[in-house]
């Protein structure tokens, strides 16, 4: 039986099991893709962060995405000591789930582990690239953290760093130990993950006693599972399935969908070919069809509200004739424009992603480029997305979504565009310097410095920007929970309540 077709025809109960909850305060959450690991230093990857961030592994500070305030979490307060150093005062009486006390030694170890060259931690590569971070213990509950170059937003950066015990080895763990309100109770790879509420959590006791995460790639199936009671929350459903105003929520999504080009290999090393790729895409044709009509055409790696975003920047207009001319000019100069380009898409990354990728392949073919599409699961996709790129020596295009809900480009630009950036497809010394300058700039000049970086990126065209996304979620009527801009990258169980 084709479950998707059956669901769409309305015979939902033929495909889904009857609802069964172990307790009124247990919840089931159905996700669009499974986890390849449960390593805390990889929690910046959205599918991992939704499960463990602030549930198992907590951070020093926490951003309130509703009002932009930076709140205490494991640090109760902090102050600028000058010369790039910030002093953090740590919460006392906190224990990890293994019973050990939380101290400044754990923070120091977490920083050194996350930034270690012995591990490829996405948090370190994403948020702390291009700077040196030096932790110095003052006492058990006080630590100084120095950044070079000086980071005026270091407390905000610490909202990304997951804290692990000092005993955690310098290798990925399958059994994460954290200070959060939940523990990993069971992980059946590819099937489900279970989190149990701790009895000795330092903070307020959450209402949810157990969370079970299930994985279903089909958008309609996820929506139907909540409708029939087999699940409580589907954080991501398609717009076409969001038909019930009592259970379905749209929320501003901080994700930007784009195509990352490896500019080191011909023909993508020629800027004319990269600009032709941009001109080949009819972005408006996707809106209201495969992409929600409330999404925005992307002009930056980050959403328009990010510091330094340049409203005068735009993507090249849809102009297939001009794209063909640019390709012909490049070919006349000896650029091998007929060479096959591998385009990698990530299954389940967002609703209709396969159909979007197939349409893009057709658009690129229409202007004369030879693009081969390959859709892969997230564990395989990471090999193409992060260095060393698995596609080499083939020229490659990688579909991705990037989440920056913290308002500053420092959370995006180094690892996306610097020569040593983990996911950068370009290397340009002038751009590297501009990123470094903006990273260390404070005050009113910071926005102008990042605006300069955005303009340089537009000039070099290392990406095909697509859309700033809008998310849709379905939530059981028995829950008191409203999705926010953070829902795609973290889903705090402590924020879920139950209706009387």
SEVEX-402759 format. One record per residue (C-alpha): residue in one letter; x, y, z. Coordinates in nm, 2 decimals, m for minus. Example, Ala and Ser with C-alpha at 12.3 -4.5 7.8 and 13.67 -1.06 7.14 Angstrom:
// SEVEX-402759
- resn/u/v/w
- a/1.23/m0.45/0.78
- s/1.37/m0.11/0.71
//
This chain:
// SEVEX-402759
- resn/u/v/w
- x/0.00/0.00/0.00
- x/0.12/0.35/m0.09
- x/0.07/0.52/0.25
- x/0.11/0.88/0.10
- x/m0.15/0.82/m0.16
- x/m0.38/0.66/0.09
- x/m0.34/0.95/0.33
- x/m0.41/1.20/0.06
- x/m0.73/1.02/m0.03
- x/m0.85/1.05/0.33
- x/m0.81/0.69/0.45
- x/m0.57/0.78/0.72
- x/m0.66/0.50/0.96
- x/m0.55/0.23/0.72
- x/m0.19/0.35/0.74
- x/m0.15/0.45/1.11
- x/m0.17/0.26/1.42
- x/m0.42/0.35/1.69
- x/m0.29/0.61/1.94
- x/m0.13/0.47/2.25
- x/0.02/0.68/2.52
- x/0.20/0.54/2.83
- x/0.10/0.84/3.04
- x/m0.09/1.16/3.00
- x/0.23/1.36/3.05
- x/0.43/1.16/2.79
- x/0.47/1.31/2.44
- x/0.56/1.18/2.10
- x/0.73/1.40/1.85
- x/0.76/1.30/1.48
- x/1.06/1.44/1.30
- x/1.13/1.46/0.92
- x/1.47/1.30/0.94
- x/1.66/1.08/1.18
- x/1.97/1.16/1.37
- x/2.31/1.03/1.27
- x/2.45/1.10/1.61
- x/2.37/1.24/1.95
- x/2.69/1.43/2.01
- x/2.64/1.76/2.20
- x/2.90/1.95/2.00
- x/2.70/1.87/1.69
- x/2.37/2.03/1.83
- x/2.40/2.32/1.58
- x/2.28/2.07/1.32
- x/1.90/2.12/1.33
- x/1.79/1.76/1.34
- x/2.03/1.69/1.64
- x/1.95/2.02/1.82
- x/1.58/1.96/1.81
- x/1.64/1.65/2.04
- x/1.92/1.73/2.27
- x/1.97/2.11/2.29
- x/1.86/2.24/2.63
- x/1.69/1.91/2.69
- x/2.00/1.70/2.76
- x/2.28/1.95/2.70
- x/2.25/2.31/2.82
- x/2.44/2.62/2.73
- x/2.59/2.90/2.94
- x/2.35/3.16/2.82
- x/2.02/3.14/2.62
- x/1.87/3.37/2.36
- x/1.50/3.46/2.41
- x/1.40/3.46/2.04
- x/1.07/3.63/2.12
- x/1.23/3.96/2.24
- x/1.60/3.92/2.16
- x/1.71/3.93/2.53
- x/2.01/3.72/2.64
- x/1.91/3.52/2.94
- x/2.11/3.32/3.21
- x/2.12/2.95/3.18
- x/2.43/2.78/3.34
- x/2.59/3.12/3.38
- x/2.39/3.35/3.61
- x/2.57/3.67/3.51
- x/2.87/3.80/3.31
- x/3.07/4.12/3.27
- x/3.33/4.26/3.03
- x/3.68/4.26/3.18
- x/3.83/4.44/2.89
- x/4.10/4.32/2.64
- x/3.86/4.06/2.49
- x/3.80/3.89/2.83
- x/3.45/3.82/2.98
- x/3.40/3.69/3.33
- x/3.11/3.44/3.37
- x/2.96/3.35/3.71
- x/2.83/3.00/3.71
- x/2.52/2.86/3.87
- x/2.59/2.67/4.19
- x/2.42/2.34/4.30
- x/2.39/2.21/3.94
- x/2.46/1.84/3.88
- x/2.51/1.64/3.56
- x/2.29/1.35/3.50
- x/2.58/1.12/3.61
- x/2.57/1.28/3.95
- x/2.89/1.48/3.91
- x/2.89/1.85/4.01
- x/2.90/2.12/3.75
- x/3.20/2.35/3.79
- x/3.42/2.58/3.59
- x/3.64/2.28/3.50
- x/3.35/2.15/3.29
- x/3.32/2.47/3.11
- x/3.69/2.49/3.03
- x/3.69/2.13/2.91
- x/3.37/2.19/2.70
- x/3.54/2.48/2.52
- x/3.86/2.30/2.46
- x/3.68/1.99/2.34
- x/3.45/2.17/2.11
- x/3.73/2.37/1.95
- x/3.98/2.08/1.95
- x/4.15/1.99/1.62
- x/4.11/1.63/1.73
- x/3.74/1.65/1.67
- x/3.52/1.80/1.40
- x/3.26/1.97/1.61
- x/3.01/2.17/1.41
- x/2.95/2.42/1.69
- x/3.32/2.51/1.70
- x/3.35/2.54/1.32
- x/3.03/2.73/1.28
- x/3.05/2.98/1.56
- x/3.41/3.01/1.68
- x/3.60/3.00/1.35
- x/3.86/3.27/1.29
- x/3.91/3.34/1.66
- x/4.11/3.19/1.95
- x/3.91/3.12/2.27
- x/4.11/3.09/2.60
- x/3.93/2.98/2.92
- x/4.09/3.05/3.26
- x/3.94/2.92/3.58
- x/3.91/3.18/3.86
- x/3.74/2.94/4.11
- x/3.49/2.66/4.10
- x/3.20/2.88/3.99
- x/3.38/3.16/3.80
- x/3.56/3.15/3.47
- x/3.72/3.41/3.24
- x/3.69/3.35/2.87
- x/3.92/3.55/2.64
- x/3.86/3.58/2.26
- x/4.12/3.69/2.01
- x/4.02/3.90/1.82
- x/3.81/4.05/2.10
- x/3.45/3.95/2.06
- x/3.19/4.21/2.18
- x/2.92/3.95/2.15
- x/3.10/3.67/2.33
- x/2.81/3.62/2.59
- x/2.58/3.56/2.29
- x/2.83/3.32/2.13
- x/2.82/3.12/2.46
- x/2.45/3.05/2.39
- x/2.56/2.80/2.13
- x/2.83/2.61/2.34
- x/2.69/2.29/2.49
- x/2.84/2.20/2.83
- x/2.96/1.84/2.90
- x/3.14/1.69/3.20
- x/3.52/1.73/3.22
- x/3.54/1.35/3.20
- x/3.40/1.34/2.85
- x/3.66/1.21/2.61
- x/3.79/1.38/2.29
- x/3.57/1.17/2.07
- x/3.20/1.16/1.97
- x/2.98/1.01/2.24
- x/2.67/0.79/2.20
- x/2.57/0.85/2.56
- x/2.55/1.22/2.62
- x/2.57/1.34/2.98
- x/2.43/1.69/3.05
- x/2.29/1.92/3.30
- x/1.95/1.95/3.13
- x/1.62/1.83/3.26
- x/1.62/1.51/3.05
- x/1.84/1.20/3.00
- x/1.88/0.98/2.70
- x/1.69/0.66/2.80
- x/1.70/0.47/2.47
- x/1.82/0.52/2.11
- x/1.71/0.28/1.84
- x/1.90/0.42/1.54
- x/1.67/0.49/1.25
- x/1.36/0.41/1.46
- x/1.32/0.62/1.77
- x/1.48/0.81/2.06
- x/1.35/0.83/2.41
- x/1.42/1.10/2.67
- x/1.32/1.06/3.04
- x/1.27/1.35/3.28
- x/1.53/1.38/3.56
- x/1.43/1.39/3.92
- x/1.73/1.60/4.03
- x/1.73/1.88/3.77
- x/1.84/2.21/3.91
- x/1.56/2.41/3.76
- x/1.18/2.40/3.75
- x/1.04/2.05/3.69
- x/0.90/2.03/3.33
- x/0.55/1.90/3.27
- x/0.66/1.64/3.02
- x/0.77/1.32/3.18
- x/0.89/1.13/2.87
- x/0.95/1.22/2.51
- x/0.97/0.97/2.23
- x/1.10/1.09/1.89
- x/0.99/0.91/1.58
- x/1.12/0.96/1.22
- x/0.89/0.98/0.92
- x/1.01/1.13/0.59
- x/0.67/1.18/0.44
- x/0.51/1.52/0.51
- x/0.15/1.40/0.50
- x/0.23/1.10/0.73
- x/0.37/1.33/0.99
- x/0.07/1.56/0.98
- x/m0.17/1.26/0.99
- x/0.01/1.11/1.29
- x/m0.08/1.42/1.50
- x/m0.43/1.43/1.36
- x/m0.50/1.07/1.47
- x/m0.32/1.09/1.80
- x/m0.03/0.87/1.72
- x/0.20/1.17/1.78
- x/0.17/1.50/1.96
- x/0.40/1.74/1.76
- x/0.52/1.74/1.41
- x/0.76/2.04/1.41
- x/0.77/2.05/1.03
- x/0.48/1.98/0.79
- x/0.41/2.11/0.44
- x/0.19/2.41/0.38
- x/m0.05/2.19/0.19
- x/m0.10/1.98/0.50
- x/m0.15/2.28/0.73
- x/m0.53/2.29/0.70
- x/m0.65/2.29/1.06
- x/m0.64/2.63/1.23
- x/m0.69/2.46/1.57
- x/m0.37/2.25/1.55
- x/m0.15/2.40/1.27
- x/0.09/2.69/1.32
- x/0.30/2.89/1.08
- x/0.60/3.06/1.23
- x/0.88/3.28/1.09
- x/1.17/3.04/1.01
- x/1.53/3.16/1.04
- x/1.64/2.90/0.78
- x/1.78/3.01/0.44
- x/1.77/2.75/0.16
- x/2.06/2.78/m0.09
- x/2.30/2.59/m0.31
- x/2.66/2.59/m0.21
- x/2.91/2.58/m0.51
- x/3.26/2.44/m0.49
- x/3.43/2.73/m0.67
- x/3.77/2.55/m0.67
- x/3.69/2.32/m0.96
- x/3.60/2.41/m1.32
- x/3.35/2.51/m1.45
- x/3.24/2.65/m1.11
- x/3.57/2.83/m1.07
- x/3.45/3.08/m1.33
- x/3.23/3.36/m1.19
- x/3.03/3.38/m1.52
- x/2.92/3.02/m1.47
- x/2.82/3.09/m1.11
- x/2.62/3.40/m1.22
- x/2.46/3.19/m1.50
- x/2.34/2.94/m1.24
- x/2.17/3.22/m1.04
- x/2.01/3.36/m1.36
- x/1.88/3.02/m1.45
- x/1.65/2.99/m1.15
- x/1.30/3.11/m1.17
- x/1.25/3.17/m0.79
- x/0.91/3.32/m0.82
- x/0.78/3.01/m0.99
- x/0.84/2.81/m0.67
- x/0.64/3.04/m0.44
- x/0.29/2.91/m0.38
- x/0.37/2.58/m0.55
- x/0.66/2.38/m0.41
- x/0.76/2.65/m0.16
- x/0.51/2.83/0.07
- x/0.38/3.16/m0.08
- x/0.48/3.33/0.25
- x/0.85/3.25/0.20
- x/1.08/3.52/0.08
- x/1.33/3.51/m0.20
- x/1.67/3.51/m0.03
- x/1.94/3.77/m0.11
- x/2.17/3.69/0.18
- x/2.29/3.38/0.37
- x/2.10/3.52/0.67
- x/1.75/3.65/0.71
- x/1.68/4.02/0.64
- x/1.66/4.11/1.01
- x/2.02/4.01/1.06
- x/2.27/4.29/1.15
- x/2.43/4.44/0.84
- x/2.18/4.30/0.59
- x/2.18/4.52/0.28
- x/1.83/4.59/0.14
- x/1.99/4.71/m0.18
- x/2.13/4.37/m0.26
- x/1.93/4.14/m0.48
- x/1.97/3.81/m0.65
- x/2.03/3.82/m1.03
- x/1.70/3.83/m1.21
- x/1.56/3.52/m1.38
- x/1.72/3.56/m1.73
- x/1.79/3.23/m1.90
- x/1.90/3.40/m2.22
- x/2.16/3.60/m2.04
- x/2.27/3.29/m1.86
- x/2.33/3.12/m2.19
- x/2.54/3.41/m2.31
- x/2.76/3.40/m2.00
- x/2.81/3.02/m2.04
- x/2.89/3.07/m2.41
- x/3.15/3.34/m2.32
- x/3.31/3.11/m2.06
- x/3.32/2.83/m2.32
- x/3.49/3.05/m2.57
- x/3.76/3.12/m2.31
- x/3.82/2.75/m2.26
- x/3.61/2.69/m1.95
- x/3.48/2.33/m1.96
- x/3.11/2.42/m1.93
- x/3.00/2.08/m2.07
- x/3.16/1.90/m1.77
- x/2.91/1.71/m1.55
- x/2.84/1.88/m1.23
- x/2.72/1.67/m0.93
- x/2.43/1.83/m0.74
- x/2.36/1.68/m0.40
- x/2.02/1.72/m0.22
- x/1.93/1.62/0.13
- x/1.62/1.40/0.16
- x/1.37/1.53/0.42
- x/1.55/1.87/0.46
- x/1.22/2.06/0.39
- x/0.88/1.97/0.24
- x/0.90/1.91/m0.13
- x/1.28/1.92/m0.14
- x/1.31/1.64/m0.40
- x/1.07/1.81/m0.63
- x/1.25/2.14/m0.58
- x/1.58/1.99/m0.67
- x/1.44/1.82/m0.98
- x/1.30/2.15/m1.10
- x/1.64/2.32/m1.04
- x/1.82/2.05/m1.23
- x/1.58/2.11/m1.52
- x/1.64/2.49/m1.51
- x/2.02/2.44/m1.51
- x/1.99/2.20/m1.81
- x/1.77/2.45/m2.00
- x/2.06/2.70/m2.00
- x/2.31/2.44/m2.12
- x/2.47/2.31/m1.80
- x/2.52/1.93/m1.74
- x/2.39/1.88/m1.39
- x/2.35/1.53/m1.23
- x/2.11/1.52/m0.93
- x/2.17/1.28/m0.64
- x/1.94/1.28/m0.33
- x/2.10/1.14/m0.02
- x/2.02/1.10/0.35
- x/2.17/1.34/0.61
- x/2.45/1.11/0.72
- x/2.57/1.09/0.36
- x/2.49/1.45/0.28
- x/2.73/1.58/0.56
- x/3.02/1.42/0.37
- x/2.95/1.65/0.07
- x/2.86/1.95/0.28
- x/3.16/1.97/0.52
- x/3.53/1.95/0.44
- x/3.69/1.75/0.30
- x/3.42/1.75/0.04
- x/3.34/1.40/m0.07
- x/3.27/1.51/m0.43
- x/3.62/1.61/m0.51
- x/3.77/1.61/m0.77
- x/3.42/1.64/m0.93
- x/3.26/1.99/m0.95
- x/2.97/1.99/m0.71
- x/2.67/2.18/m0.59
- x/2.52/2.10/m0.25
- x/2.17/2.20/m0.14
- x/2.14/2.31/0.22
- x/1.95/2.51/0.47
- x/2.13/2.75/0.71
- x/1.98/2.86/1.04
- x/2.08/3.19/1.21
- x/1.82/3.30/1.46
- x/2.06/3.50/1.67
- x/2.07/3.82/1.47
- x/2.45/3.86/1.40
- x/2.63/3.74/1.09
- x/2.92/3.60/1.31
- x/2.71/3.29/1.34
- x/2.73/3.24/0.97
- x/3.00/3.41/0.77
- x/3.33/3.25/0.87
- x/3.24/2.88/0.83
- x/3.03/2.96/0.52
- x/3.29/3.18/0.33
- x/3.63/3.19/0.49
- x/3.91/2.99/0.33
- x/3.93/2.76/0.63
- x/3.55/2.76/0.69
- x/3.42/2.41/0.74
- x/3.14/2.45/0.48
- x/3.30/2.72/0.26
- x/3.31/2.66/m0.11
- x/3.52/2.96/m0.18
- x/3.86/3.10/m0.08
- x/3.93/3.47/m0.13
- x/4.19/3.66/0.08
- x/4.01/3.99/0.06
- x/3.69/3.83/0.18
- x/3.88/3.66/0.46
- x/4.01/3.99/0.58
- x/3.67/4.15/0.56
- x/3.52/3.87/0.77
- x/3.80/3.90/1.03
- x/3.75/4.28/1.05
- x/3.37/4.25/1.09
- x/3.41/3.98/1.35
- x/3.62/4.20/1.58
- x/3.42/4.53/1.52
- x/3.20/4.66/1.80
- x/2.94/4.94/1.83
- x/2.76/5.10/1.54
- x/3.04/5.02/1.30
- x/2.97/4.64/1.32
- x/2.67/4.66/1.09
- x/2.86/4.85/0.83
- x/3.15/4.60/0.85
- x/2.91/4.31/0.79
- x/2.74/4.50/0.51
- x/3.07/4.51/0.33
- x/3.11/4.14/0.37
- x/2.76/4.07/0.23
- x/2.84/4.29/m0.08
- x/3.17/4.10/m0.14
- x/2.99/3.77/m0.12
- x/2.73/3.90/m0.38
- x/3.02/4.00/m0.61
- x/3.19/3.66/m0.59
- x/2.86/3.46/m0.62
- x/2.97/3.14/m0.44
- x/2.61/3.04/m0.38
- x/2.27/3.02/m0.54
- x/2.04/3.18/m0.28
- x/1.69/3.05/m0.29
- x/1.45/3.13/0.00
- x/1.41/3.25/0.35
- x/1.17/2.98/0.47
- x/0.84/2.98/0.67
- x/0.78/2.68/0.89
- x/0.45/2.50/0.96
- x/0.39/2.27/1.26
- x/0.11/2.06/1.38
- x/0.05/2.04/1.76
- x/m0.20/1.81/1.94
- x/m0.50/2.00/2.09
- x/m0.40/1.84/2.43
- x/m0.08/2.05/2.44
- x/m0.02/2.41/2.53
- x/0.27/2.49/2.30
- x/0.32/2.74/2.02
- x/0.62/2.71/1.78
- x/0.86/2.99/1.74
- x/1.15/3.09/1.51
- x/1.37/2.85/1.71
- x/1.15/2.55/1.67
- x/1.33/2.41/1.36
- x/1.67/2.41/1.55
- x/1.56/2.34/1.91
- x/1.25/2.21/2.07
- x/1.27/2.25/2.45
- x/1.05/2.00/2.62
- x/1.03/2.23/2.92
- x/0.83/2.48/2.71
- x/0.55/2.22/2.65
- x/0.25/2.23/2.89
- x/m0.07/2.03/2.90
- x/m0.42/2.17/2.88
- x/m0.66/2.10/3.16
//
